[in-house]
Amino acid sequence: MPTPSLAALPIRRLTPGDLTACADLSQDRGWPREEHKWGLLLAAGKGYGIDDPDGGLVTACVVTEYGTRERLALGAIGMVLVAKRHARQGIGRRLMRHVVAEMGVTPLTLHATPFGRPLYEELGFKVTGSAAMVHGQFVADGFEPAVATRAATAEDLTAILRLDAEVLGADRTHILARLPAFADLLHVAEEAGQLIGYAAAWPNMDTHVVGPLIARDQETAKALVASLAARTGRPLRTDIDVRHEELLSWIQAHGLTSVSTNTVMVLGIPEPPGDWSRRFAPLTVAAC
């Protein structure tokens, strides 16, 4: 029996049972396997993929939805991958067109690499900003935080959800409810008994990824990063909105270096909802 053409292979919804195949696809493209991250995205989001008749996946991506069942405010697209042996054959374009059609009128956002940006522009996505990925061993070097921070407790979740929805402009309870189990560290910043910021550090290969990072201002963001760094011996990695120049300069002065810059793009809206001035880093660029 002849092998069906790529154009004839059906696109299907992925499930948590596809985690290993997704990690294999990441590895095939030279990315880290990132099984911990894939597990969260497949559980909390909608995965799409095409099975390879020879085994594994031809392509995959995940869409994480924010808002309510009655009104989705935003869909974040991430982990768009095509197996190396099937690259440059239009399969990624086909998958993305399918996902955009599935999401209908829901606004979309994504972080594009230089390689992926032309495809997204072809599909109508517009550039709205960029985020700098930084990585390295944080060195406190005498830093004295101006804001009080502490480890979060179960009692903080309601306040975290309220602040997050206000800053993001959409509800993401289904993601944040998983954060205490997903992250190794979850800290909050307070002033006069009020929550003014929170941040998590979750394990990814040999690093701790700092995200989400939501804070009232730059000083609060610095205090949260330093608080997390003080409780891990791993290198840190995070993706900082480049408009937060002060935080970016500060974190580079404390040991982290710029690795790459991704372009933030949107479809159906002029820019992502919410208050960017308090949104310093996403949970992951794959999920907003």
ZADO-1210 file (C-alpha; in nm, 4 decimals, padded with zeros to 6 digits):
<atoms>
<atom x="00.0000" y="00.0000" z="00.0000" code="MET" pos="1"/>
<atom x="00.1480" y="00.3392" z="-00.0981" code="PRO" pos="2"/>
<atom x="00.2250" y="00.5895" z="00.1764" code="THR" pos="3"/>
<atom x="-00.0382" y="00.8678" z="00.1811" code="PRO" pos="4"/>
<atom x="00.0765" y="01.2197" z="00.0944" code="SER" pos="5"/>
<atom x="00.1225" y="01.4733" z="00.3731" code="LEU" pos="6"/>
<atom x="-00.1759" y="01.6693" z="00.2434" code="ALA" pos="7"/>
<atom x="-00.3984" y="01.3642" z="00.2958" code="ALA" pos="8"/>
<atom x="-00.2947" y="01.2929" z="00.6530" code="LEU" pos="9"/>
<atom x="-00.5657" y="01.4009" z="00.9012" code="PRO" pos="10"/>
<atom x="-00.5107" y="01.6642" z="01.1690" code="ILE" pos="11"/>
<atom x="-00.6272" y="01.5410" z="01.5079" code="ARG" pos="12"/>
<atom x="-00.6497" y="01.6641" z="01.8655" code="ARG" pos="13"/>
<atom x="-00.3575" y="01.5605" z="02.0832" code="LEU" pos="14"/>
<atom x="-00.3988" y="01.4327" z="02.4403" code="THR" pos="15"/>
<atom x="-00.1672" y="01.3942" z="02.7414" code="PRO" pos="16"/>
<atom x="-00.1014" y="01.0462" z="02.6049" code="GLY" pos="17"/>
<atom x="00.0926" y="01.2078" z="02.3203" code="ASP" pos="18"/>
<atom x="00.3477" y="01.3625" z="02.5556" code="LEU" pos="19"/>
<atom x="00.6353" y="01.1316" z="02.4571" code="THR" pos="20"/>
<atom x="00.5680" y="01.1803" z="02.0863" code="ALA" pos="21"/>
<atom x="00.5656" y="01.5586" z="02.1347" code="CYS" pos="22"/>
<atom x="00.8930" y="01.5457" z="02.3285" code="ALA" pos="23"/>
<atom x="01.0427" y="01.3269" z="02.0536" code="ASP" pos="24"/>
<atom x="00.9365" y="01.5899" z="01.7987" code="LEU" pos="25"/>
<atom x="01.1057" y="01.8635" z="02.0026" code="SER" pos="26"/>
<atom x="01.4238" y="01.6594" z="02.0161" code="GLN" pos="27"/>
<atom x="01.4057" y="01.5893" z="01.6422" code="ASP" pos="28"/>
<atom x="01.4183" y="01.9651" z="01.5763" code="ARG" pos="29"/>
<atom x="01.7096" y="02.0198" z="01.8118" code="GLY" pos="30"/>
<atom x="01.4976" y="02.1601" z="02.0951" code="TRP" pos="31"/>
<atom x="01.5130" y="02.0274" z="02.4522" code="PRO" pos="32"/>
<atom x="01.2559" y="01.7535" z="02.5159" code="ARG" pos="33"/>
<atom x="01.0786" y="01.9696" z="02.7786" code="GLU" pos="34"/>
<atom x="00.8447" y="01.6923" z="02.8904" code="GLU" pos="35"/>
<atom x="00.7406" y="01.8837" z="03.2036" code="HIS" pos="36"/>
<atom x="00.6229" y="02.1802" z="02.9936" code="LYS" pos="37"/>
<atom x="00.4568" y="01.9613" z="02.7319" code="TRP" pos="38"/>
<atom x="00.2640" y="01.7865" z="03.0101" code="GLY" pos="39"/>
<atom x="00.1168" y="02.1151" z="03.1336" code="LEU" pos="40"/>
<atom x="00.0311" y="02.2410" z="02.7858" code="LEU" pos="41"/>
<atom x="-00.1384" y="01.9196" z="02.6768" code="LEU" pos="42"/>
<atom x="-00.3398" y="01.9039" z="03.0006" code="ALA" pos="43"/>
<atom x="-00.4453" y="02.2691" z="03.0121" code="ALA" pos="44"/>
<atom x="-00.4571" y="02.3504" z="02.6401" code="GLY" pos="45"/>
<atom x="-00.5661" y="02.2045" z="02.3089" code="LYS" pos="46"/>
<atom x="-00.3017" y="02.0124" z="02.1190" code="GLY" pos="47"/>
<atom x="-00.3175" y="01.9571" z="01.7429" code="TYR" pos="48"/>
<atom x="-00.1027" y="01.7235" z="01.5392" code="GLY" pos="49"/>
<atom x="-00.0617" y="01.4888" z="01.2453" code="ILE" pos="50"/>
<atom x="00.0494" y="01.1296" z="01.2903" code="ASP" pos="51"/>
<atom x="00.3371" y="01.0008" z="01.0780" code="ASP" pos="52"/>
<atom x="00.2529" y="00.6662" z="00.9147" code="PRO" pos="53"/>
<atom x="00.6097" y="00.5615" z="00.9965" code="ASP" pos="54"/>
<atom x="00.5625" y="00.6468" z="01.3649" code="GLY" pos="55"/>
<atom x="00.5685" y="00.9595" z="01.5768" code="GLY" pos="56"/>
<atom x="00.4305" y="01.2964" z="01.4732" code="LEU" pos="57"/>
<atom x="00.4721" y="01.4887" z="01.1506" code="VAL" pos="58"/>
<atom x="00.3794" y="01.8155" z="01.3224" code="THR" pos="59"/>
<atom x="00.2266" y="01.9497" z="01.6431" code="ALA" pos="60"/>
<atom x="00.1239" y="02.2669" z="01.8238" code="CYS" pos="61"/>
<atom x="-00.0743" y="02.3689" z="02.1322" code="VAL" pos="62"/>
<atom x="-00.3342" y="02.6417" z="02.1835" code="VAL" pos="63"/>
<atom x="-00.4001" y="02.7638" z="02.5372" code="THR" pos="64"/>
<atom x="-00.7307" y="02.9451" z="02.5754" code="GLU" pos="65"/>
<atom x="-00.8016" y="03.2250" z="02.8222" code="TYR" pos="66"/>
<atom x="-01.1342" y="03.3659" z="02.9327" code="GLY" pos="67"/>
<atom x="-01.4617" y="03.1890" z="03.0031" code="THR" pos="68"/>
<atom x="-01.6616" y="02.9259" z="02.8178" code="ARG" pos="69"/>
<atom x="-01.9106" y="03.1944" z="02.7252" code="GLU" pos="70"/>
<atom x="-01.6445" y="03.4335" z="02.5979" code="ARG" pos="71"/>
<atom x="-01.2917" y="03.3377" z="02.5097" code="LEU" pos="72"/>
<atom x="-01.0716" y="03.6453" z="02.5367" code="ALA" pos="73"/>
<atom x="-00.7501" y="03.5072" z="02.3892" code="LEU" pos="74"/>
<atom x="-00.5827" y="03.2001" z="02.2462" code="GLY" pos="75"/>
<atom x="-00.2052" y="03.1569" z="02.2792" code="ALA" pos="76"/>
<atom x="-00.0371" y="02.9385" z="02.0169" code="ILE" pos="77"/>
<atom x="00.2902" y="02.7664" z="02.0984" code="GLY" pos="78"/>
<atom x="00.5207" y="02.4702" z="02.0391" code="MET" pos="79"/>
<atom x="00.4665" y="02.4805" z="01.6617" code="VAL" pos="80"/>
<atom x="00.6960" y="02.2077" z="01.5307" code="LEU" pos="81"/>
<atom x="00.7401" y="02.0088" z="01.2106" code="VAL" pos="82"/>
<atom x="00.9586" y="01.6980" z="01.1980" code="ALA" pos="83"/>
<atom x="01.2894" y="01.7625" z="01.0237" code="LYS" pos="84"/>
<atom x="01.2204" y="01.5024" z="00.7568" code="ARG" pos="85"/>
<atom x="00.8959" y="01.6800" z="00.6608" code="HIS" pos="86"/>
<atom x="01.0205" y="02.0391" z="00.6790" code="ALA" pos="87"/>
<atom x="00.9601" y="02.2911" z="00.3975" code="ARG" pos="88"/>
<atom x="00.6695" y="02.0944" z="00.2513" code="GLN" pos="89"/>
<atom x="00.3877" y="02.3237" z="00.3666" code="GLY" pos="90"/>
<atom x="00.2764" y="02.1046" z="00.6554" code="ILE" pos="91"/>
<atom x="00.3309" y="02.3749" z="00.9184" code="GLY" pos="92"/>
<atom x="00.1268" y="02.6201" z="00.7128" code="ARG" pos="93"/>
<atom x="-00.1537" y="02.3643" z="00.6817" code="ARG" pos="94"/>
<atom x="-00.1577" y="02.3021" z="01.0570" code="LEU" pos="95"/>
<atom x="-00.1598" y="02.6733" z="01.1388" code="MET" pos="96"/>
<atom x="-00.4422" y="02.7443" z="00.8933" code="ARG" pos="97"/>
<atom x="-00.6417" y="02.4667" z="01.0598" code="HIS" pos="98"/>
<atom x="-00.5816" y="02.6070" z="01.4088" code="VAL" pos="99"/>
<atom x="-00.6716" y="02.9633" z="01.3057" code="VAL" pos="100"/>
<atom x="-00.9934" y="02.8348" z="01.1491" code="ALA" pos="101"/>
<atom x="-01.0748" y="02.6271" z="01.4586" code="GLU" pos="102"/>
<atom x="-01.0352" y="02.9324" z="01.6838" code="MET" pos="103"/>
<atom x="-01.2809" y="03.1342" z="01.4734" code="GLY" pos="104"/>
<atom x="-01.3168" y="03.4925" z="01.5976" code="VAL" pos="105"/>
<atom x="-01.1094" y="03.4387" z="01.9131" code="THR" pos="106"/>
<atom x="-00.8065" y="03.6753" z="01.9128" code="PRO" pos="107"/>
<atom x="-00.4737" y="03.4938" z="01.8928" code="LEU" pos="108"/>
<atom x="-00.1215" y="03.5636" z="02.0087" code="THR" pos="109"/>
<atom x="00.2133" y="03.3892" z="01.9811" code="LEU" pos="110"/>
<atom x="00.5868" y="03.4381" z="02.0242" code="HIS" pos="111"/>
<atom x="00.7578" y="03.3923" z="01.6877" code="ALA" pos="112"/>
<atom x="01.1154" y="03.2946" z="01.6204" code="THR" pos="113"/>
<atom x="01.2845" y="03.4607" z="01.3217" code="PRO" pos="114"/>
<atom x="01.2358" y="03.1319" z="01.1349" code="PHE" pos="115"/>
<atom x="00.8608" y="03.1148" z="01.1999" code="GLY" pos="116"/>
<atom x="00.7733" y="03.4832" z="01.1640" code="ARG" pos="117"/>
<atom x="00.7274" y="03.4867" z="00.7808" code="PRO" pos="118"/>
<atom x="00.4631" y="03.2127" z="00.8022" code="LEU" pos="119"/>
<atom x="00.2695" y="03.3940" z="01.0724" code="TYR" pos="120"/>
<atom x="00.2833" y="03.7199" z="00.8765" code="GLU" pos="121"/>
<atom x="00.1459" y="03.5334" z="00.5753" code="GLU" pos="122"/>
<atom x="-00.1464" y="03.4208" z="00.7927" code="LEU" pos="123"/>
<atom x="-00.2222" y="03.7778" z="00.8987" code="GLY" pos="124"/>
<atom x="-00.0451" y="03.8031" z="01.2343" code="PHE" pos="125"/>
<atom x="00.0932" y="04.1476" z="01.3183" code="LYS" pos="126"/>
<atom x="00.3996" y="04.2369" z="01.5256" code="VAL" pos="127"/>
<atom x="00.3164" y="04.4047" z="01.8557" code="THR" pos="128"/>
<atom x="00.6379" y="04.3711" z="02.0575" code="GLY" pos="129"/>
<atom x="00.9235" y="04.1422" z="02.1517" code="SER" pos="130"/>
<atom x="01.0625" y="03.9477" z="02.4447" code="ALA" pos="131"/>
<atom x="01.4261" y="03.8840" z="02.5315" code="ALA" pos="132"/>
<atom x="01.5205" y="03.5387" z="02.6575" code="MET" pos="133"/>
<atom x="01.7884" y="03.5621" z="02.9269" code="VAL" pos="134"/>
<atom x="01.9720" y="03.2758" z="03.0929" code="HIS" pos="135"/>
<atom x="02.2406" y="03.2300" z="03.3557" code="GLY" pos="136"/>
<atom x="02.3322" y="03.1941" z="03.7188" code="GLN" pos="137"/>
<atom x="02.1829" y="03.4791" z="03.9177" code="PHE" pos="138"/>
<atom x="02.4340" y="03.6627" z="04.1391" code="VAL" pos="139"/>
<atom x="02.2733" y="03.8684" z="04.4167" code="ALA" pos="140"/>
<atom x="02.5851" y="04.0854" z="04.4567" code="ASP" pos="141"/>
<atom x="02.4518" y="04.2724" z="04.7600" code="GLY" pos="142"/>
<atom x="02.1083" y="04.3455" z="04.6167" code="PHE" pos="143"/>
<atom x="01.8659" y="04.4647" z="04.8839" code="GLU" pos="144"/>
<atom x="01.5021" y="04.4307" z="04.7762" code="PRO" pos="145"/>
<atom x="01.2766" y="04.7284" z="04.8395" code="ALA" pos="146"/>
<atom x="00.9657" y="04.5098" z="04.8592" code="VAL" pos="147"/>
<atom x="00.8761" y="04.2264" z="05.0969" code="ALA" pos="148"/>
<atom x="00.8343" y="03.8804" z="04.9445" code="THR" pos="149"/>
<atom x="00.7506" y="03.5362" z="05.0806" code="ARG" pos="150"/>
<atom x="00.6538" y="03.1884" z="04.9701" code="ALA" pos="151"/>
<atom x="00.2908" y="03.1670" z="04.8622" code="ALA" pos="152"/>
<atom x="00.0379" y="02.9605" z="05.0556" code="THR" pos="153"/>
<atom x="-00.2929" y="02.8039" z="04.9529" code="ALA" pos="154"/>
<atom x="-00.4695" y="03.1061" z="05.0997" code="GLU" pos="155"/>
<atom x="-00.2986" y="03.3319" z="04.8443" code="ASP" pos="156"/>
<atom x="-00.4506" y="03.1638" z="04.5387" code="LEU" pos="157"/>
<atom x="-00.7664" y="03.3758" z="04.5278" code="THR" pos="158"/>
<atom x="-00.5666" y="03.6987" z="04.5402" code="ALA" pos="159"/>
<atom x="-00.3226" y="03.5664" z="04.2772" code="ILE" pos="160"/>
<atom x="-00.6092" y="03.4808" z="04.0437" code="LEU" pos="161"/>
<atom x="-00.7673" y="03.8233" z="04.0931" code="ARG" pos="162"/>
<atom x="-00.4428" y="04.0114" z="04.0265" code="LEU" pos="163"/>
<atom x="-00.3532" y="03.7925" z="03.7307" code="ASP" pos="164"/>
<atom x="-00.6904" y="03.8411" z="03.5586" code="ALA" pos="165"/>
<atom x="-00.6640" y="04.2176" z="03.6097" code="GLU" pos="166"/>
<atom x="-00.3145" y="04.2322" z="03.4576" code="VAL" pos="167"/>
<atom x="-00.3618" y="03.9764" z="03.1806" code="LEU" pos="168"/>
<atom x="-00.7059" y="04.0999" z="03.0816" code="GLY" pos="169"/>
<atom x="-00.8416" y="03.7449" z="03.0790" code="ALA" pos="170"/>
<atom x="-00.9066" y="03.4645" z="03.3235" code="ASP" pos="171"/>
<atom x="-00.6538" y="03.1801" z="03.3307" code="ARG" pos="172"/>
<atom x="-00.7648" y="02.9948" z="03.6412" code="THR" pos="173"/>
<atom x="-00.7283" y="02.6602" z="03.4631" code="HIS" pos="174"/>
<atom x="-00.3549" y="02.7282" z="03.4235" code="ILE" pos="175"/>
<atom x="-00.2797" y="02.8957" z="03.7561" code="LEU" pos="176"/>
<atom x="-00.4650" y="02.6308" z="03.9564" code="ALA" pos="177"/>
<atom x="-00.2002" y="02.3875" z="03.8265" code="ARG" pos="178"/>
<atom x="00.0891" y="02.6205" z="03.9146" code="LEU" pos="179"/>
<atom x="00.1533" y="02.5024" z="04.2745" code="PRO" pos="180"/>
<atom x="00.2083" y="02.1472" z="04.1487" code="ALA" pos="181"/>
<atom x="00.3868" y="02.2499" z="03.8275" code="PHE" pos="182"/>
<atom x="00.6331" y="02.4968" z="03.9814" code="ALA" pos="183"/>
<atom x="00.9040" y="02.4278" z="04.2380" code="ASP" pos="184"/>
<atom x="00.8717" y="02.7794" z="04.3793" code="LEU" pos="185"/>
<atom x="00.5795" y="03.0230" z="04.3985" code="LEU" pos="186"/>
<atom x="00.6366" y="03.3564" z="04.5729" code="HIS" pos="187"/>
<atom x="00.4261" y="03.6648" z="04.6335" code="VAL" pos="188"/>
<atom x="00.5080" y="04.0297" z="04.7030" code="ALA" pos="189"/>
<atom x="00.3053" y="04.2281" z="04.9540" code="GLU" pos="190"/>
<atom x="00.2612" y="04.5826" z="05.0730" code="GLU" pos="191"/>
<atom x="00.0315" y="04.6805" z="05.3618" code="ALA" pos="192"/>
<atom x="-00.1241" y="04.3354" z="05.3487" code="GLY" pos="193"/>
<atom x="-00.2086" y="04.3649" z="04.9791" code="GLN" pos="194"/>
<atom x="-00.0740" y="04.1366" z="04.7069" code="LEU" pos="195"/>
<atom x="00.1205" y="04.3478" z="04.4564" code="ILE" pos="196"/>
<atom x="00.2939" y="04.0749" z="04.2593" code="GLY" pos="197"/>
<atom x="00.3690" y="03.7076" z="04.2245" code="TYR" pos="198"/>
<atom x="00.6152" y="03.4870" z="04.0396" code="ALA" pos="199"/>
<atom x="00.6922" y="03.1196" z="03.9930" code="ALA" pos="200"/>
<atom x="01.0033" y="02.9193" z="03.9066" code="ALA" pos="201"/>
<atom x="00.9409" y="02.5865" z="03.7355" code="TRP" pos="202"/>
<atom x="01.1893" y="02.3161" z="03.6353" code="PRO" pos="203"/>
<atom x="01.2874" y="02.2803" z="03.2707" code="ASN" pos="204"/>
<atom x="01.5796" y="02.0512" z="03.1978" code="MET" pos="205"/>
<atom x="01.8711" y="02.1898" z="03.4068" code="ASP" pos="206"/>
<atom x="01.7222" y="02.5366" z="03.4634" code="THR" pos="207"/>
<atom x="01.4455" y="02.7057" z="03.6565" code="HIS" pos="208"/>
<atom x="01.2211" y="02.9139" z="03.4319" code="VAL" pos="209"/>
<atom x="01.0891" y="03.2286" z="03.5998" code="VAL" pos="210"/>
<atom x="00.7287" y="03.2822" z="03.4918" code="GLY" pos="211"/>
<atom x="00.4713" y="03.4092" z="03.5240" code="PRO" pos="212"/>
<atom x="00.6194" y="03.7311" z="03.6603" code="LEU" pos="213"/>
<atom x="00.3435" y="03.9796" z="03.7467" code="ILE" pos="214"/>
<atom x="00.4362" y="04.2864" z="03.9504" code="ALA" pos="215"/>
<atom x="00.3196" y="04.6365" z="04.0360" code="ARG" pos="216"/>
<atom x="00.6466" y="04.7898" z="03.9175" code="ASP" pos="217"/>
<atom x="01.0114" y="04.7225" z="03.8346" code="GLN" pos="218"/>
<atom x="01.1249" y="04.7146" z="04.1988" code="GLU" pos="219"/>
<atom x="00.8612" y="04.4558" z="04.2854" code="THR" pos="220"/>
<atom x="00.9669" y="04.2450" z="03.9865" code="ALA" pos="221"/>
<atom x="01.3317" y="04.2629" z="04.0973" code="LYS" pos="222"/>
<atom x="01.2421" y="04.1558" z="04.4498" code="ALA" pos="223"/>
<atom x="01.0482" y="03.8542" z="04.3220" code="LEU" pos="224"/>
<atom x="01.3286" y="03.7413" z="04.0905" code="VAL" pos="225"/>
<atom x="01.5867" y="03.7744" z="04.3683" code="ALA" pos="226"/>
<atom x="01.3581" y="03.5879" z="04.6094" code="SER" pos="227"/>
<atom x="01.3234" y="03.2939" z="04.3722" code="LEU" pos="228"/>
<atom x="01.6935" y="03.2917" z="04.2828" code="ALA" pos="229"/>
<atom x="01.7909" y="03.2756" z="04.6504" code="ALA" pos="230"/>
<atom x="01.6090" y="02.9419" z="04.6824" code="ARG" pos="231"/>
<atom x="01.7514" y="02.7539" z="04.3864" code="THR" pos="232"/>
<atom x="02.0995" y="02.6559" z="04.2816" code="GLY" pos="233"/>
<atom x="01.9953" y="02.6141" z="03.9198" code="ARG" pos="234"/>
<atom x="02.0574" y="02.8694" z="03.6465" code="PRO" pos="235"/>
<atom x="01.7549" y="03.0875" z="03.5737" code="LEU" pos="236"/>
<atom x="01.5838" y="03.1428" z="03.2412" code="ARG" pos="237"/>
<atom x="01.3063" y="03.3858" z="03.1611" code="THR" pos="238"/>
<atom x="01.1565" y="03.5896" z="02.8759" code="ASP" pos="239"/>
<atom x="01.1257" y="03.9595" z="02.9582" code="ILE" pos="240"/>
<atom x="00.9168" y="04.2083" z="02.7635" code="ASP" pos="241"/>
<atom x="01.1837" y="04.4375" z="02.6158" code="VAL" pos="242"/>
<atom x="00.9833" y="04.7442" z="02.7147" code="ARG" pos="243"/>
<atom x="01.0906" y="04.6711" z="03.0726" code="HIS" pos="244"/>
<atom x="01.4375" y="04.8058" z="03.0050" code="GLU" pos="245"/>
<atom x="01.5238" y="04.8653" z="03.3704" code="GLU" pos="246"/>
<atom x="01.4471" y="04.5072" z="03.4758" code="LEU" pos="247"/>
<atom x="01.6274" y="04.3666" z="03.1735" code="LEU" pos="248"/>
<atom x="01.9402" y="04.5716" z="03.2445" code="SER" pos="249"/>
<atom x="01.9267" y="04.4804" z="03.6138" code="TRP" pos="250"/>
<atom x="01.8913" y="04.1074" z="03.5548" code="ILE" pos="251"/>
<atom x="02.1800" y="04.1132" z="03.3054" code="GLN" pos="252"/>
<atom x="02.3921" y="04.2992" z="03.5584" code="ALA" pos="253"/>
<atom x="02.3223" y="04.0153" z="03.8007" code="HIS" pos="254"/>
<atom x="02.4570" y="03.7315" z="03.5887" code="GLY" pos="255"/>
<atom x="02.2032" y="03.6489" z="03.3189" code="LEU" pos="256"/>
<atom x="02.2847" y="03.7019" z="02.9525" code="THR" pos="257"/>
<atom x="02.0619" y="03.7534" z="02.6507" code="SER" pos="258"/>
<atom x="02.0190" y="03.4348" z="02.4463" code="VAL" pos="259"/>
<atom x="01.7651" y="03.5344" z="02.1812" code="SER" pos="260"/>
<atom x="01.4728" y="03.7644" z="02.1083" code="THR" pos="261"/>
<atom x="01.1292" y="03.6449" z="01.9993" code="ASN" pos="262"/>
<atom x="00.8665" y="03.8590" z="01.8304" code="THR" pos="263"/>
<atom x="00.5246" y="03.8913" z="01.9944" code="VAL" pos="264"/>
<atom x="00.2486" y="03.8728" z="01.7331" code="MET" pos="265"/>
<atom x="-00.1309" y="03.8982" z="01.7393" code="VAL" pos="266"/>
<atom x="-00.4236" y="03.8216" z="01.5114" code="LEU" pos="267"/>
<atom x="-00.7660" y="03.9809" z="01.5454" code="GLY" pos="268"/>
<atom x="-00.6620" y="04.2478" z="01.7977" code="ILE" pos="269"/>
<atom x="-00.4178" y="04.5425" z="01.7851" code="PRO" pos="270"/>
<atom x="-00.2213" y="04.4166" z="02.0880" code="GLU" pos="271"/>
<atom x="-00.2537" y="04.1597" z="02.3688" code="PRO" pos="272"/>
<atom x="-00.5178" y="04.2511" z="02.6287" code="PRO" pos="273"/>
<atom x="-00.4407" y="04.3677" z="02.9804" code="GLY" pos="274"/>
<atom x="-00.1756" y="04.5890" z="03.1358" code="ASP" pos="275"/>
<atom x="00.1664" y="04.5256" z="02.9846" code="TRP" pos="276"/>
<atom x="00.3323" y="04.7555" z="03.2398" code="SER" pos="277"/>
<atom x="00.2711" y="04.4952" z="03.5122" code="ARG" pos="278"/>
<atom x="00.3288" y="04.1878" z="03.2944" code="ARG" pos="279"/>
<atom x="00.7031" y="04.1256" z="03.2987" code="PHE" pos="280"/>
<atom x="00.7368" y="03.7634" z="03.1851" code="ALA" pos="281"/>
<atom x="00.4958" y="03.4918" z="03.0664" code="PRO" pos="282"/>
<atom x="00.4533" y="03.1525" z="03.2253" code="LEU" pos="283"/>
<atom x="00.6155" y="03.0311" z="02.9025" code="THR" pos="284"/>
<atom x="00.6311" y="03.1853" z="02.5570" code="VAL" pos="285"/>
<atom x="00.4270" y="02.8842" z="02.4432" code="ALA" pos="286"/>
<atom x="00.1288" y="02.9789" z="02.6590" code="ALA" pos="287"/>
<atom x="00.1359" y="03.3531" z="02.7422" code="CYS" pos="288"/>
</atoms>
